[in-house]
Amino acid sequence: VPGVSMNEIKLGHFGDLTGPAAFIGNLLVNTTNAFYNNLNDRGGIHGRKIVFIPEDNKYDPVRTVAAFKYLISKHNVFAIHNVYGSTPVAAVFPLIEKEKIPVFPTFATSTIMYTPPERYLFSMVAVASDEAKIVVDYIMKEMKAKDPRLAICYQDDEWGKDGREGMEKAASEYGLKLVAAESYKRGSVDLSSQVVRFKMAKAEYIFYIGFAPNFATIMKECRKMGISPKFFGDVATVTPQTLELA
């Protein structure tokens, strides 16, 4: 079996260690290393120690393909674990199928992770469209909002678009339409134009899909422009850094 010997099991990883989502990438690598070190200290798996091999993809699909090929050709890994980003993961769909390598993504929250099913891909988080429905249901049922002015700010890729589709569908179930749906390119630092449109649309509730630094930027820009909508963040914003940056 590739990556498995009498003494060890090789697991690969690709993630953003130096790019726009490096705070998540390094968090995942550090916590995964801690988990496997603890496991190895207790004897590993049936006497086999885990060797965890991370590769930096800078959250770039092209670099992800190169990282995937390197993990297969150079390290001959058994599986690829704890990778993230719907767009980077989607870039290696053909290679996953060709190499028959099990891949376990986290923070890859687009429906394309399992629609249609990918034989060797094991998704383990709620997708952005489901998160959007949870947000709208919460606003309507728990906050008991009347005719809320819903909006979304999303990263312009598979991840964000999945969230927008879910938000639009969830809103329509309550007879509502989004008053604004603003996207931004990966790596953008200036989101003032998006906030201007939120202000013009009088958005009251904004669901954000993307990484924590941009979420913090959106919140700060809203404060600068004198508006105070209620914010909801997706799974990638659930970090103390979000509030620290904001």
Backbone as CSV, one residue per row, in Angstrom:
resi,resn,N_x,N_y,N_z,CA_x,CA_y,CA_z,C_x,C_y,C_z
1,VAL,0.857,-1.190,0.000,0.000,0.000,0.000,0.893,1.239,0.000
2,PRO,0.659,2.207,-0.889,1.488,3.417,-0.923,1.518,4.123,0.430
3,GLY,2.710,4.549,0.853,2.842,5.343,2.066,2.752,4.577,3.360
4,VAL,2.615,3.255,3.287,2.510,2.446,4.509,3.635,1.419,4.525
5,SER,4.421,1.413,5.600,5.473,0.423,5.783,5.263,-0.269,7.122
6,MET,6.193,-1.089,7.514,6.076,-1.775,8.802,6.168,-0.801,9.976
7,ASN,6.787,0.378,9.733,7.070,1.297,10.836,6.327,2.627,10.778
8,GLU,5.781,2.989,9.602,5.189,4.322,9.497,4.067,4.393,8.474
9,ILE,3.276,5.452,8.621,2.218,5.787,7.664,2.427,7.244,7.271
10,LYS,2.590,7.507,5.979,2.827,8.867,5.498,1.504,9.519,5.091
11,LEU,1.230,10.674,5.684,0.043,11.451,5.331,0.486,12.822,4.842
12,GLY,-0.056,13.253,3.708,0.294,14.552,3.150,-0.746,15.611,3.472
13,HIS,-0.378,16.848,3.188,-1.265,17.993,3.431,-0.862,19.115,2.491
14,PHE,-1.852,19.779,1.889,-1.552,21.037,1.202,-2.449,22.118,1.774
15,GLY,-1.887,23.294,1.972,-2.641,24.396,2.561,-1.867,25.686,2.421
16,ASP,-2.524,26.762,2.752,-1.929,28.090,2.646,-1.102,28.376,3.897
17,LEU,0.208,28.362,3.747,1.099,28.632,4.876,1.717,30.026,4.806
18,THR,1.660,30.653,3.626,2.279,31.981,3.473,1.427,32.948,2.656
19,GLY,0.186,32.582,2.318,-0.660,33.430,1.483,-1.775,34.102,2.255
20,PRO,-2.903,34.405,1.583,-3.979,35.180,2.213,-4.715,34.475,3.338
21,ALA,-4.627,33.154,3.394,-5.305,32.404,4.458,-4.298,31.665,5.329
22,ALA,-3.089,32.241,5.454,-2.014,31.562,6.177,-2.349,31.332,7.645
23,PHE,-3.177,32.213,8.230,-3.503,32.027,9.651,-4.262,30.727,9.868
24,ILE,-5.120,30.341,8.901,-5.821,29.061,9.002,-4.865,27.919,8.658
25,GLY,-4.055,28.116,7.617,-3.129,27.075,7.199,-2.172,26.671,8.299
26,ASN,-1.570,27.649,8.960,-0.623,27.343,10.027,-1.316,26.760,11.256
27,LEU,-2.550,27.244,11.524,-3.327,26.684,12.627,-3.589,25.197,12.397
28,LEU,-3.999,24.849,11.167,-4.286,23.451,10.856,-3.036,22.582,10.949
29,VAL,-1.918,23.076,10.399,-0.680,22.290,10.443,-0.223,22.088,11.886
30,ASN,-0.265,23.162,12.671,0.198,23.057,14.064,-0.670,22.110,14.890
31,THR,-1.992,22.227,14.751,-2.870,21.367,15.542,-2.813,19.915,15.059
32,THR,-2.692,19.721,13.744,-2.592,18.359,13.214,-1.292,17.713,13.664
33,ASN,-0.194,18.474,13.627,1.088,17.964,14.122,0.991,17.591,15.595
34,ALA,0.341,18.447,16.384,0.198,18.168,17.821,-0.581,16.874,18.043
35,PHE,-1.650,16.699,17.250,-2.460,15.488,17.373,-1.637,14.239,17.053
36,TYR,-0.886,14.283,15.937,-0.116,13.105,15.539,1.084,12.861,16.453
37,ASN,1.690,13.925,16.958,2.785,13.742,17.916,2.292,13.023,19.166
38,ASN,1.102,13.433,19.624,0.507,12.770,20.791,0.217,11.305,20.482
39,LEU,-0.313,11.068,19.291,-0.624,9.695,18.883,0.651,8.859,18.793
40,ASN,1.697,9.435,18.209,2.968,8.712,18.076,3.600,8.426,19.440
41,ASP,3.467,9.384,20.362,4.016,9.182,21.713,3.349,8.005,22.423
42,ARG,2.126,7.686,21.986,1.384,6.575,22.593,1.491,5.294,21.775
43,GLY,2.456,5.291,20.841,2.712,4.059,20.090,2.232,4.054,18.663
44,GLY,1.580,5.142,18.219,1.107,5.206,16.841,-0.116,4.344,16.599
45,ILE,-0.246,3.861,15.371,-1.375,3.006,14.978,-0.829,1.608,14.705
46,HIS,-1.130,0.676,15.597,-0.600,-0.689,15.484,0.914,-0.674,15.294
47,GLY,1.588,0.179,16.068,3.043,0.239,16.025,3.624,1.109,14.931
48,ARG,2.772,1.631,14.059,3.254,2.499,12.979,3.125,3.968,13.390
49,LYS,4.200,4.718,13.237,4.192,6.144,13.542,3.668,6.926,12.329
50,ILE,2.936,8.005,12.607,2.426,8.869,11.550,3.506,9.877,11.161
51,VAL,3.764,9.970,9.863,4.653,11.005,9.321,3.766,11.983,8.557
52,PHE,3.673,13.203,9.046,2.786,14.214,8.462,3.614,15.193,7.641
53,ILE,3.276,15.345,6.353,4.096,16.120,5.417,3.263,17.250,4.805
54,PRO,3.412,18.489,5.293,2.645,19.613,4.732,3.376,20.280,3.570
55,GLU,2.594,20.765,2.603,3.121,21.532,1.475,2.330,22.844,1.362
56,ASP,3.024,23.928,1.080,2.406,25.251,0.967,1.833,25.449,-0.436
57,ASN,0.537,25.783,-0.524,-0.055,26.073,-1.837,-0.461,27.542,-1.988
58,LYS,-0.261,28.339,-0.953,-0.590,29.770,-0.976,-2.049,30.024,-1.383
59,TYR,-2.914,29.051,-1.164,-4.326,29.106,-1.547,-4.499,29.339,-3.051
60,ASP,-3.601,28.780,-3.823,-3.605,28.959,-5.278,-3.838,27.601,-5.950
61,PRO,-4.831,27.509,-6.857,-5.141,26.223,-7.486,-3.966,25.620,-8.255
62,VAL,-3.195,26.449,-8.971,-2.064,25.938,-9.752,-0.998,25.364,-8.821
63,ARG,-0.692,26.088,-7.749,0.280,25.594,-6.773,-0.236,24.331,-6.072
64,THR,-1.556,24.235,-5.929,-2.138,23.050,-5.299,-1.882,21.811,-6.140
65,VAL,-2.034,21.937,-7.445,-1.758,20.807,-8.345,-0.306,20.372,-8.203
66,ALA,0.610,21.352,-8.165,2.034,21.037,-8.018,2.312,20.371,-6.664
67,ALA,1.673,20.884,-5.601,1.871,20.312,-4.270,1.349,18.876,-4.211
68,PHE,0.188,18.648,-4.811,-0.400,17.306,-4.833,0.535,16.329,-5.539
69,LYS,1.020,16.720,-6.711,1.917,15.843,-7.474,3.195,15.563,-6.704
70,TYR,3.705,16.569,-6.011,4.933,16.402,-5.233,4.729,15.420,-4.080
71,LEU,3.590,15.530,-3.404,3.301,14.617,-2.291,3.195,13.173,-2.775
72,ILE,2.670,12.999,-3.987,2.520,11.654,-4.535,3.867,11.112,-5.039
73,SER,4.562,11.920,-5.837,5.781,11.440,-6.498,6.984,11.391,-5.563
74,LYS,7.144,12.412,-4.734,8.312,12.496,-3.859,8.128,11.690,-2.575
75,HIS,6.941,11.809,-1.960,6.741,11.204,-0.640,5.872,9.945,-0.658
76,ASN,5.188,9.699,-1.779,4.393,8.473,-1.903,3.420,8.310,-0.737
77,VAL,2.650,9.379,-0.443,1.788,9.383,0.740,0.613,8.423,0.584
78,PHE,0.121,7.952,1.721,-1.036,7.061,1.742,-2.334,7.835,1.517
79,ALA,-2.443,9.019,2.148,-3.652,9.839,2.049,-3.265,11.294,2.259
80,ILE,-4.202,12.188,1.941,-3.979,13.618,2.139,-5.034,14.121,3.109
81,HIS,-4.581,14.774,4.171,-5.435,15.031,5.332,-5.519,16.512,5.684
82,ASN,-6.713,16.937,6.083,-6.940,18.280,6.640,-6.642,19.404,5.666
83,VAL,-6.886,19.164,4.375,-6.686,20.228,3.388,-7.923,21.115,3.351
84,TYR,-7.788,22.317,2.800,-8.933,23.220,2.819,-8.934,24.145,1.610
85,GLY,-10.106,24.739,1.395,-10.311,25.633,0.265,-10.996,24.908,-0.876
86,SER,-12.248,25.272,-1.156,-13.000,24.579,-2.206,-12.323,24.684,-3.567
87,THR,-11.839,25.885,-3.911,-11.203,26.074,-5.216,-9.911,25.274,-5.335
88,PRO,-8.992,25.315,-4.349,-7.804,24.469,-4.448,-8.116,22.972,-4.514
89,VAL,-9.058,22.519,-3.683,-9.385,21.092,-3.686,-9.992,20.689,-5.029
90,ALA,-10.884,21.524,-5.565,-11.507,21.209,-6.854,-10.470,21.102,-7.969
91,ALA,-9.384,21.847,-7.846,-8.341,21.834,-8.880,-7.677,20.470,-9.008
92,VAL,-7.725,19.669,-7.946,-7.067,18.355,-7.989,-8.055,17.197,-8.072
93,PHE,-9.321,17.477,-8.344,-10.297,16.401,-8.509,-9.811,15.329,-9.499
94,PRO,-9.333,15.716,-10.700,-8.890,14.688,-11.653,-7.722,13.851,-11.114
95,LEU,-6.810,14.490,-10.374,-5.655,13.776,-9.839,-6.059,12.831,-8.703
96,ILE,-7.034,13.268,-7.895,-7.523,12.397,-6.824,-8.083,11.104,-7.416
97,GLU,-8.867,11.253,-8.475,-9.476,10.092,-9.132,-8.413,9.218,-9.786
98,LYS,-7.471,9.864,-10.470,-6.424,9.119,-11.179,-5.528,8.339,-10.225
99,GLU,-5.107,8.989,-9.151,-4.154,8.368,-8.221,-4.825,7.500,-7.160
100,LYS,-6.155,7.605,-7.049,-6.910,6.834,-6.051,-6.395,7.092,-4.641
101,ILE,-6.167,8.379,-4.346,-5.645,8.789,-3.049,-6.789,9.333,-2.192
102,PRO,-7.041,8.777,-1.015,-8.074,9.347,-0.134,-7.692,10.766,0.296
103,VAL,-8.642,11.680,0.196,-8.412,13.081,0.563,-9.507,13.511,1.532
104,PHE,-9.084,14.103,2.643,-10.016,14.525,3.692,-9.944,16.041,3.852
105,PRO,-10.842,16.784,3.201,-10.799,18.242,3.330,-11.567,18.756,4.536
106,THR,-11.099,19.863,5.075,-11.840,20.617,6.072,-11.852,22.067,5.604
107,PHE,-12.845,22.838,5.945,-12.999,24.205,5.426,-13.103,24.229,3.901
108,ALA,-13.508,23.135,3.297,-13.808,23.131,1.863,-15.325,23.057,1.773
109,THR,-15.971,24.231,1.766,-17.401,24.274,2.061,-18.268,24.609,0.849
110,SER,-17.926,24.014,-0.286,-18.784,24.143,-1.464,-19.459,22.806,-1.730
111,THR,-20.671,22.865,-2.246,-21.427,21.650,-2.550,-20.706,20.765,-3.555
112,ILE,-19.797,21.340,-4.356,-19.084,20.526,-5.341,-18.203,19.469,-4.673
113,MET,-17.993,19.568,-3.353,-17.216,18.539,-2.662,-17.904,17.180,-2.718
114,TYR,-19.231,17.169,-2.887,-19.918,15.873,-2.941,-21.075,15.830,-3.939
115,THR,-21.238,16.852,-4.772,-22.285,16.840,-5.797,-21.662,17.145,-7.157
116,PRO,-21.410,16.096,-7.982,-21.689,14.675,-7.733,-20.658,14.079,-6.774
117,PRO,-20.931,12.901,-6.242,-19.985,12.288,-5.308,-18.616,12.050,-5.940
118,GLU,-17.566,12.337,-5.189,-16.193,12.052,-5.611,-15.736,10.821,-4.823
119,ARG,-15.316,9.777,-5.534,-15.085,8.478,-4.910,-14.084,8.508,-3.760
120,TYR,-13.019,9.286,-3.880,-11.949,9.247,-2.870,-11.916,10.503,-1.999
121,LEU,-12.970,11.310,-2.064,-13.022,12.561,-1.316,-14.030,12.445,-0.177
122,PHE,-13.582,12.742,1.041,-14.420,12.565,2.226,-14.626,13.909,2.915
123,SER,-15.725,14.575,2.583,-16.027,15.894,3.128,-16.595,15.765,4.530
124,MET,-16.231,16.718,5.432,-16.650,16.546,6.828,-17.126,17.827,7.491
125,VAL,-17.542,18.822,6.706,-18.105,20.032,7.299,-19.364,20.439,6.546
126,ALA,-20.171,21.270,7.189,-21.350,21.818,6.516,-20.896,22.728,5.384
127,VAL,-21.576,22.662,4.247,-21.208,23.505,3.120,-21.805,24.905,3.283
128,ALA,-21.293,25.859,2.498,-21.683,27.260,2.638,-23.179,27.473,2.415
129,SER,-23.775,26.737,1.472,-25.205,26.902,1.212,-26.040,26.473,2.410
130,ASP,-25.585,25.434,3.121,-26.287,25.015,4.344,-26.115,26.055,5.448
131,GLU,-24.907,26.604,5.552,-24.668,27.649,6.551,-25.578,28.848,6.294
132,ALA,-25.730,29.201,5.019,-26.587,30.333,4.667,-28.028,30.086,5.110
133,LYS,-28.510,28.866,4.913,-29.882,28.545,5.336,-30.012,28.649,6.849
134,ILE,-28.997,28.151,7.573,-29.010,28.238,9.038,-29.087,29.695,9.486
135,VAL,-28.320,30.567,8.812,-28.298,31.991,9.147,-29.675,32.622,8.933
136,VAL,-30.279,32.372,7.759,-31.581,32.970,7.452,-32.650,32.440,8.406
137,ASP,-32.620,31.129,8.671,-33.579,30.556,9.627,-33.426,31.204,11.000
138,TYR,-32.187,31.436,11.415,-31.939,32.038,12.729,-32.490,33.467,12.781
139,ILE,-32.247,34.218,11.714,-32.738,35.602,11.662,-34.264,35.637,11.752
140,MET,-34.915,34.728,11.039,-36.372,34.748,10.971,-37.024,34.119,12.207
141,LYS,-36.479,32.996,12.681,-37.148,32.253,13.751,-36.685,32.652,15.154
142,GLU,-35.384,32.885,15.302,-34.855,33.201,16.630,-34.847,34.706,16.902
143,MET,-34.421,35.475,15.893,-34.393,36.931,16.068,-35.754,37.556,15.766
144,LYS,-36.631,36.754,15.143,-38.001,37.180,14.822,-38.016,38.497,14.042
145,ALA,-37.145,38.570,13.046,-37.056,39.776,12.219,-38.281,39.888,11.313
146,LYS,-38.751,41.097,11.136,-39.887,41.369,10.244,-39.372,42.079,8.995
147,ASP,-39.590,41.462,7.838,-39.128,42.016,6.562,-37.657,42.448,6.632
148,PRO,-36.765,41.539,7.023,-35.358,41.911,7.158,-34.711,42.199,5.810
149,ARG,-33.788,43.138,5.822,-33.040,43.473,4.614,-31.739,42.663,4.655
150,LEU,-31.776,41.527,3.941,-30.680,40.566,3.966,-29.653,40.858,2.886
151,ALA,-28.390,40.632,3.206,-27.317,40.841,2.239,-26.227,39.798,2.458
152,ILE,-25.372,39.656,1.474,-24.262,38.720,1.578,-23.010,39.337,0.973
153,CYS,-21.876,39.060,1.591,-20.573,39.431,1.056,-19.781,38.124,0.931
154,TYR,-19.276,37.822,-0.267,-18.688,36.504,-0.458,-17.454,36.547,-1.364
155,GLN,-16.557,35.626,-1.111,-15.373,35.466,-1.942,-15.794,34.928,-3.301
156,ASP,-15.231,35.502,-4.370,-15.680,35.183,-5.723,-15.030,33.894,-6.229
157,ASP,-15.488,32.764,-5.679,-15.029,31.453,-6.129,-16.106,30.435,-5.794
158,GLU,-15.784,29.142,-5.938,-16.788,28.101,-5.707,-17.378,28.176,-4.311
159,TRP,-16.542,28.469,-3.351,-16.957,28.578,-1.948,-18.001,29.669,-1.777
160,GLY,-17.667,30.868,-2.195,-18.580,31.991,-2.022,-19.853,31.870,-2.833
161,LYS,-19.719,31.399,-4.072,-20.897,31.278,-4.935,-21.889,30.258,-4.381
162,ASP,-21.367,29.210,-3.768,-22.249,28.222,-3.142,-23.052,28.872,-2.014
163,GLY,-22.383,29.721,-1.229,-23.068,30.424,-0.155,-24.119,31.388,-0.668
164,ARG,-23.797,32.085,-1.762,-24.771,33.033,-2.322,-26.019,32.291,-2.803
165,GLU,-25.819,31.178,-3.505,-26.968,30.413,-3.986,-27.828,29.938,-2.816
166,GLY,-27.166,29.483,-1.744,-27.910,29.030,-0.571,-28.662,30.159,0.100
167,MET,-28.035,31.333,0.162,-28.664,32.495,0.793,-29.886,32.942,-0.002
168,GLU,-29.761,32.981,-1.320,-30.891,33.382,-2.164,-32.051,32.387,-2.036
169,LYS,-31.720,31.104,-2.022,-32.768,30.083,-1.905,-33.450,30.162,-0.542
170,ALA,-32.652,30.321,0.524,-33.225,30.396,1.870,-34.117,31.619,2.019
171,ALA,-33.673,32.757,1.467,-34.478,33.977,1.538,-35.807,33.800,0.800
172,SER,-35.742,33.154,-0.371,-36.963,32.983,-1.169,-38.000,32.127,-0.448
173,GLU,-37.542,31.216,0.413,-38.482,30.380,1.170,-39.310,31.202,2.148
174,TYR,-38.815,32.394,2.487,-39.564,33.308,3.353,-40.184,34.456,2.556
175,GLY,-40.180,34.323,1.232,-40.743,35.368,0.387,-39.883,36.615,0.333
176,LEU,-38.569,36.450,0.526,-37.655,37.589,0.563,-36.662,37.528,-0.588
177,LYS,-36.040,38.674,-0.868,-34.929,38.755,-1.807,-33.770,39.477,-1.130
178,LEU,-32.548,39.145,-1.542,-31.393,39.835,-0.990,-31.366,41.275,-1.501
179,VAL,-31.103,42.225,-0.606,-31.031,43.625,-1.034,-29.659,43.937,-1.618
180,ALA,-28.659,43.085,-1.334,-27.322,43.272,-1.902,-26.577,41.947,-1.826
181,ALA,-25.808,41.658,-2.876,-24.946,40.475,-2.916,-23.618,40.912,-3.519
182,GLU,-22.635,41.141,-2.679,-21.364,41.724,-3.102,-20.229,40.699,-2.994
183,SER,-19.516,40.535,-4.085,-18.382,39.619,-4.089,-17.073,40.399,-4.038
184,TYR,-15.981,39.678,-3.751,-14.649,40.282,-3.799,-13.657,39.204,-4.240
185,LYS,-12.576,39.632,-4.853,-11.558,38.702,-5.324,-10.683,38.235,-4.170
186,ARG,-10.217,36.994,-4.261,-9.298,36.476,-3.248,-8.089,37.399,-3.120
187,GLY,-7.727,37.722,-1.891,-6.569,38.554,-1.647,-6.848,40.043,-1.641
188,SER,-8.103,40.447,-1.910,-8.447,41.872,-1.898,-8.274,42.443,-0.499
189,VAL,-7.845,43.708,-0.443,-7.706,44.373,0.858,-8.643,45.572,0.983
190,ASP,-9.097,46.093,-0.140,-10.005,47.242,-0.125,-11.425,46.766,-0.429
191,LEU,-12.289,46.823,0.575,-13.678,46.397,0.402,-14.644,47.560,0.609
192,SER,-14.153,48.772,0.438,-14.987,49.953,0.679,-16.138,50.053,-0.318
193,SER,-15.902,49.661,-1.575,-16.979,49.765,-2.570,-18.123,48.823,-2.227
194,GLN,-17.805,47.650,-1.690,-18.855,46.719,-1.279,-19.676,47.314,-0.134
195,VAL,-18.997,47.960,0.804,-19.703,48.545,1.946,-20.576,49.712,1.509
196,VAL,-20.110,50.483,0.534,-20.930,51.580,-0.001,-22.255,51.033,-0.518
197,ARG,-22.186,49.920,-1.242,-23.414,49.338,-1.784,-24.304,48.760,-0.684
198,PHE,-23.687,48.220,0.382,-24.488,47.764,1.514,-25.211,48.947,2.158
199,LYS,-24.510,50.067,2.241,-25.114,51.260,2.832,-26.260,51.774,1.971
200,MET,-26.041,51.820,0.662,-27.091,52.280,-0.255,-28.310,51.361,-0.204
201,ALA,-28.064,50.054,-0.004,-29.164,49.085,0.036,-29.821,49.015,1.408
202,LYS,-29.268,49.748,2.395,-29.776,49.731,3.771,-29.824,48.309,4.338
203,ALA,-28.738,47.578,4.099,-28.662,46.199,4.580,-28.674,46.152,6.102
204,GLU,-29.474,45.264,6.652,-29.593,45.124,8.106,-28.856,43.890,8.631
205,TYR,-28.762,42.849,7.800,-28.131,41.594,8.197,-27.186,41.172,7.065
206,ILE,-25.921,41.000,7.378,-24.937,40.644,6.360,-24.287,39.308,6.720
207,PHE,-24.415,38.350,5.822,-23.726,37.069,5.971,-22.438,37.153,5.168
208,TYR,-21.318,36.840,5.820,-20.016,36.944,5.173,-19.419,35.558,4.962
209,ILE,-18.916,35.305,3.742,-18.254,34.053,3.420,-16.851,34.364,2.926
210,GLY,-15.854,33.979,3.705,-14.469,34.246,3.349,-13.604,34.142,4.587
211,PHE,-12.381,34.630,4.479,-11.451,34.505,5.590,-11.555,35.676,6.558
212,ALA,-11.095,35.437,7.772,-11.259,36.384,8.871,-10.738,37.797,8.577
213,PRO,-9.553,37.977,7.968,-9.071,39.347,7.753,-10.043,40.212,6.948
214,ASN,-10.641,39.645,5.887,-11.597,40.416,5.097,-12.899,40.659,5.840
215,PHE,-13.292,39.708,6.678,-14.487,39.897,7.502,-14.267,41.072,8.450
216,ALA,-13.088,41.115,9.059,-12.755,42.231,9.943,-12.755,43.550,9.177
217,THR,-12.238,43.534,7.956,-12.214,44.742,7.123,-13.621,45.243,6.845
218,ILE,-14.519,44.312,6.505,-15.914,44.689,6.239,-16.533,45.355,7.469
219,MET,-16.318,44.774,8.634,-16.905,45.335,9.857,-16.339,46.727,10.161
220,LYS,-15.035,46.901,9.951,-14.423,48.208,10.204,-14.905,49.259,9.207
221,GLU,-15.059,48.847,7.941,-15.541,49.782,6.920,-16.976,50.214,7.214
222,CYS,-17.804,49.285,7.658,-19.186,49.638,8.007,-19.195,50.666,9.133
223,ARG,-18.347,50.458,10.114,-18.283,51.404,11.230,-17.831,52.790,10.750
224,LYS,-16.850,52.815,9.843,-16.372,54.090,9.290,-17.482,54.834,8.564
225,MET,-18.324,54.076,7.863,-19.379,54.697,7.053,-20.663,54.914,7.841
226,GLY,-20.614,54.651,9.140,-21.751,54.974,9.997,-22.918,54.037,9.906
227,ILE,-22.697,52.782,9.511,-23.791,51.805,9.492,-23.435,50.664,10.447
228,SER,-24.459,50.039,11.011,-24.210,48.992,12.008,-25.148,47.799,11.784
229,PRO,-24.970,47.105,10.663,-25.769,45.892,10.447,-25.321,44.788,11.399
230,LYS,-26.126,43.750,11.498,-25.738,42.580,12.271,-24.985,41.625,11.334
231,PHE,-23.855,41.115,11.812,-22.986,40.292,10.973,-23.072,38.821,11.352
232,PHE,-22.958,37.976,10.329,-22.883,36.531,10.515,-21.709,36.028,9.680
233,GLY,-20.840,35.222,10.301,-19.687,34.706,9.581,-19.785,33.209,9.379
234,ASP,-19.178,32.727,8.311,-19.199,31.289,8.062,-18.082,30.612,8.855
235,VAL,-17.882,29.324,8.630,-16.987,28.525,9.463,-15.550,29.049,9.475
236,ALA,-15.098,29.653,8.382,-13.708,30.116,8.314,-13.460,31.372,9.142
237,THR,-14.506,31.990,9.662,-14.337,33.198,10.481,-14.359,32.887,11.974
238,VAL,-14.557,31.608,12.305,-14.709,31.261,13.719,-13.325,31.142,14.361
239,THR,-12.741,32.288,14.643,-11.422,32.355,15.254,-11.334,33.650,16.058
240,PRO,-10.614,33.651,17.168,-10.442,34.900,17.940,-9.838,36.023,17.112
241,GLN,-9.093,35.655,16.052,-8.469,36.681,15.209,-9.488,37.612,14.577
242,THR,-10.670,37.078,14.295,-11.695,37.901,13.655,-11.991,39.139,14.489
243,LEU,-12.269,38.937,15.767,-12.601,40.078,16.644,-11.372,40.922,16.950
244,GLU,-10.210,40.276,17.059,-8.997,41.045,17.312,-8.708,42.005,16.158
245,LEU,-8.856,41.520,14.930,-8.590,42.350,13.752,-9.637,43.432,13.589
246,ALA,-10.876,43.124,13.993,-11.955,44.093,13.818,-11.913,45.182,14.889
